[in-house]
Amino acid sequence: MRRLLLSNDDGVHAPGLRALYDALMPHARLRVVAPDRDRSGASNSLTLSRPLSLTALESGFYCVDGTPADCVYLGVNGVWDERPDLVISGINHGSNLGDDVLYSGTVAAAMEGRNLGMSAIAMSLAGERHFDTAGRVAASLVGIADQLSLPPRSLLNVNVPDLPWDELRGVRVTRLGYRGPAERPMEVRDPRGRLRYWIAAAGENADDGPDTDFAAVESGYVSITPLQLDLTRHSALDDVRDWLNALT
């Protein structure tokens, strides 16, 4: 039976993580290592300034006082003798579409698995109601995971509409869309009158064309976007070389 490592960024007690566990339990041997609190937006950060605590809970899950990437690092690297076959992160409370993947702890947990040589999937629900739907999607993907061949250092970013299972319209393979600039931070005063700032909401959709993840989820389709870790803009390499050569 396949060995799966589950993690998330919403914390070890999040209902989305429990829904993922319940959906996958009949299909695989599961280990859950997740942050001890909500670490949304932690991206790919690792905790390097202090040692980490790994705590076993009564539920059988493990929690870490660190980031999603910390959790996957400990779950894969040396804490247990057996390495997992697949890392699945989620189910996130809310979508991770377009530029969201740059900040998402959900995607980062999957990315850490990919960095450590595992196949990896990030699961997100575009809402907070139908986690059972996203769980069934995850179980379907796990069932055919052996048939998927991705290039090295790739992962799947999966976003599920917040709909009952029988209302899903299907599955689309998509590219990432793009958001516009984020809103200005919100100014607030703490009880001592000091000025503080809340990070504001993400920007509106700037590129939500028909082949994007935005468009698929909005239309009721599950969006699956293969992601790569190479951020090099290969098409710009010659332009940058020409620009530098012009300086000499």
VEXTI-169371 format. One record per residue (C-alpha): residue number from 0; residue in three letters; x, y, z. Coordinates in pm, whole numbers, plus 50000, padded with zeros to 5 digits. Example, Ala and Ser with C-alpha at 12.3 -4.5 7.8 and 13.67 -1.06 7.14 Angstrom:
BEGIN
R    nr   rest       u       v       w
R     0    ALA   51230   49550   50780
R     1    SER   51367   49894   50714
END
This chain:
BEGIN
R    nr   rest       u       v       w
R     0    MET   50000   50000   50000
R     1    ARG   50128   50348   49912
R     2    ARG   50275   50564   50188
R     3    LEU   50149   50924   50191
R     4    LEU   50267   51220   50395
R     5    LEU   49994   51478   50458
R     6    SER   50056   51835   50566
R     7    ASN   49898   52179   50533
R     8    ASP   49937   52545   50630
R     9    ASP   49606   52597   50814
R    10    GLY   49726   52397   51113
R    11    VAL   49699   52045   51247
R    12    HIS   49342   52095   51374
R    13    ALA   49204   52235   51048
R    14    PRO   48892   52060   50913
R    15    GLY   49040   52049   50564
R    16    LEU   49330   51834   50685
R    17    ARG   49092   51595   50862
R    18    ALA   48876   51573   50548
R    19    LEU   49184   51487   50341
R    20    TYR   49287   51221   50592
R    21    ASP   48939   51064   50599
R    22    ALA   48918   51056   50218
R    23    LEU   49260   50897   50171
R    24    MET   49265   50657   50467
R    25    PRO   49106   50367   50272
R    26    HIS   49359   50403   49992
R    27    ALA   49700   50441   50157
R    28    ARG   49910   50434   50471
R    29    LEU   49902   50788   50604
R    30    ARG   50126   51000   50822
R    31    VAL   50020   51354   50913
R    32    VAL   50276   51621   51007
R    33    ALA   50133   51974   51016
R    34    PRO   50198   52310   51183
R    35    ASP   50071   52353   51538
R    36    ARG   49889   52672   51432
R    37    ASP   49774   52856   51122
R    38    ARG   50079   52934   50908
R    39    SER   49900   53059   50597
R    40    GLY   50123   53275   50380
R    41    ALA   50444   53124   50519
R    42    SER   50553   53030   50167
R    43    ASN   50873   52821   50148
R    44    SER   51034   52947   50468
R    45    LEU   51233   52708   50687
R    46    THR   51303   52766   51057
R    47    LEU   51681   52799   51093
R    48    SER   51711   53008   51411
R    49    ARG   51602   52742   51666
R    50    PRO   51534   52368   51696
R    51    LEU   51186   52237   51619
R    52    SER   50947   52035   51835
R    53    LEU   50763   51737   51687
R    54    THR   50465   51646   51905
R    55    ALA   50239   51341   51878
R    56    LEU   49869   51416   51932
R    57    GLU   49590   51188   52052
R    58    SER   49447   51192   51700
R    59    GLY   49759   51016   51572
R    60    PHE   49864   51331   51388
R    61    TYR   50195   51506   51458
R    62    CYS   50239   51881   51491
R    63    VAL   50547   52098   51452
R    64    ASP   50607   52445   51596
R    65    GLY   50725   52566   51259
R    66    THR   50630   52624   50898
R    67    PRO   50466   52392   50643
R    68    ALA   50804   52336   50478
R    69    ASP   50951   52244   50820
R    70    CYS   50676   51984   50862
R    71    VAL   50744   51814   50530
R    72    TYR   51119   51830   50584
R    73    LEU   51082   51645   50916
R    74    GLY   50820   51407   50776
R    75    VAL   51044   51299   50489
R    76    ASN   51396   51338   50626
R    77    GLY   51507   51101   50896
R    78    VAL   51239   51124   51165
R    79    TRP   51092   50788   51052
R    80    ASP   51266   50502   50878
R    81    GLU   51025   50481   50584
R    82    ARG   51008   50763   50332
R    83    PRO   50668   50844   50181
R    84    ASP   50584   50776   49818
R    85    LEU   50381   51094   49779
R    86    VAL   50334   51424   49964
R    87    ILE   49987   51581   49963
R    88    SER   49929   51924   50115
R    89    GLY   49585   52058   50207
R    90    ILE   49298   52073   50187
R    91    ASN   49349   52448   50204
R    92    HIS   49067   52672   50327
R    93    GLY   49043   52885   50013
R    94    SER   49187   52869   49665
R    95    ASN   49550   52905   49563
R    96    LEU   49522   53048   49213
R    97    GLY   49761   53249   48998
R    98    ASP   50014   53448   49196
R    99    ASP   49885   53298   49521
R   100    VAL   50128   53009   49472
R   101    LEU   50420   53244   49551
R   102    TYR   50294   53299   49906
R   103    SER   50096   52984   49978
R   104    GLY   50213   52757   50258
R   105    THR   49996   52485   50106
R   106    VAL   50191   52495   49780
R   107    ALA   50516   52535   49974
R   108    ALA   50459   52212   50167
R   109    ALA   50412   52026   49839
R   110    MET   50714   52205   49695
R   111    GLU   50931   52093   49987
R   112    GLY   50826   51738   49916
R   113    ARG   50927   51786   49555
R   114    ASN   51260   51936   49667
R   115    LEU   51323   51619   49868
R   116    GLY   51257   51394   49570
R   117    MET   50891   51307   49636
R   118    SER   50597   51336   49400
R   119    ALA   50373   51608   49541
R   120    ILE   50022   51753   49513
R   121    ALA   49882   52073   49665
R   122    MET   49504   52061   49727
R   123    SER   49289   52372   49781
R   124    LEU   48915   52431   49807
R   125    ALA   48777   52759   49674
R   126    GLY   48572   52808   49991
R   127    GLU   48518   52641   50329
R   128    ARG   48211   52417   50289
R   129    HIS   48256   52117   50063
R   130    PHE   48580   51965   50188
R   131    ASP   48431   51624   50116
R   132    THR   48429   51712   49745
R   133    ALA   48796   51808   49750
R   134    GLY   48872   51491   49946
R   135    ARG   48708   51278   49677
R   136    VAL   48910   51460   49411
R   137    ALA   49229   51389   49607
R   138    ALA   49138   51021   49640
R   139    SER   49076   51001   49265
R   140    LEU   49416   51152   49191
R   141    VAL   49595   50922   49434
R   142    GLY   49431   50626   49263
R   143    ILE   49598   50711   48931
R   144    ALA   49918   50873   49066
R   145    ASP   50135   50584   48947
R   146    GLN   50036   50658   48588
R   147    LEU   50153   51021   48600
R   148    SER   50499   51102   48470
R   149    LEU   50614   51455   48547
R   150    PRO   50951   51610   48470
R   151    PRO   51187   51632   48769
R   152    ARG   51117   51908   49025
R   153    SER   50751   51942   48927
R   154    LEU   50430   51927   49131
R   155    LEU   50055   51958   49080
R   156    ASN   49853   52251   49211
R   157    VAL   49488   52143   49239
R   158    ASN   49200   52383   49307
R   159    VAL   48847   52250   49362
R   160    PRO   48529   52461   49333
R   161    ASP   48332   52481   49659
R   162    LEU   48048   52267   49522
R   163    PRO   47884   51933   49598
R   164    TRP   48051   51645   49416
R   165    ASP   47766   51595   49170
R   166    GLU   47775   51963   49069
R   167    LEU   48137   51959   48950
R   168    ARG   48152   52003   48573
R   169    GLY   48475   51811   48524
R   170    VAL   48851   51864   48534
R   171    ARG   49068   52104   48334
R   172    VAL   49444   52120   48299
R   173    THR   49527   52490   48331
R   174    ARG   49799   52749   48346
R   175    LEU   49837   53000   48626
R   176    GLY   49651   53327   48583
R   177    TYR   49777   53656   48722
R   178    ARG   49646   53903   48973
R   179    GLY   49679   54279   48965
R   180    PRO   49866   54472   49235
R   181    ALA   49757   54407   49593
R   182    GLU   49554   54666   49777
R   183    ARG   49718   54913   50014
R   184    PRO   49776   54789   50370
R   185    MET   49510   54875   50625
R   186    GLU   49621   55111   50902
R   187    VAL   49506   55027   51256
R   188    ARG   49593   55147   51606
R   189    ASP   49686   54909   51885
R   190    PRO   49555   54965   52242
R   191    ARG   49852   55195   52312
R   192    GLY   49782   55411   52010
R   193    ARG   50072   55283   51801
R   194    LEU   50023   55260   51426
R   195    ARG   50013   54908   51284
R   196    TYR   49943   54763   50939
R   197    TRP   49730   54471   50820
R   198    ILE   49837   54317   50490
R   199    ALA   49546   54383   50256
R   200    ALA   49360   54150   50022
R   201    ALA   49520   54018   49705
R   202    GLY   49466   54212   49385
R   203    GLU   49183   54151   49142
R   204    ASN   49227   53907   48854
R   205    ALA   49438   54064   48581
R   206    ASP   49468   53754   48360
R   207    ASP   49180   53508   48393
R   208    GLY   49162   53390   48033
R   209    PRO   48975   53070   47940
R   210    ASP   49282   52847   47986
R   211    THR   49365   52975   48336
R   212    ASP   49305   52824   48679
R   213    PHE   49084   53124   48764
R   214    ALA   48848   53055   48474
R   215    ALA   48826   52681   48540
R   216    VAL   48728   52714   48907
R   217    GLU   48487   52999   48834
R   218    SER   48314   52775   48577
R   219    GLY   48281   52482   48817
R   220    TYR   48577   52275   48699
R   221    VAL   48859   52129   48906
R   222    SER   49178   52305   48801
R   223    ILE   49505   52110   48784
R   224    THR   49816   52314   48710
R   225    PRO   50159   52151   48684
R   226    LEU   50416   52378   48850
R   227    GLN   50792   52389   48808
R   228    LEU   51052   52518   49051
R   229    ASP   51276   52675   48787
R   230    LEU   51185   53046   48796
R   231    THR   51435   53135   48523
R   232    ARG   51279   53345   48244
R   233    HIS   51458   53150   47973
R   234    SER   51316   53361   47690
R   235    ALA   51485   53670   47840
R   236    LEU   51836   53526   47872
R   237    ASP   51954   53650   47531
R   238    ASP   51803   53996   47590
R   239    VAL   51991   54030   47919
R   240    ARG   52315   53910   47758
R   241    ASP   52275   54166   47478
R   242    TRP   52203   54438   47734
R   243    LEU   52520   54356   47930
R   244    ASN   52731   54325   47614
R   245    ALA   52621   54677   47518
R   246    LEU   52781   54807   47838
R   247    THR   53128   54677   47747
END
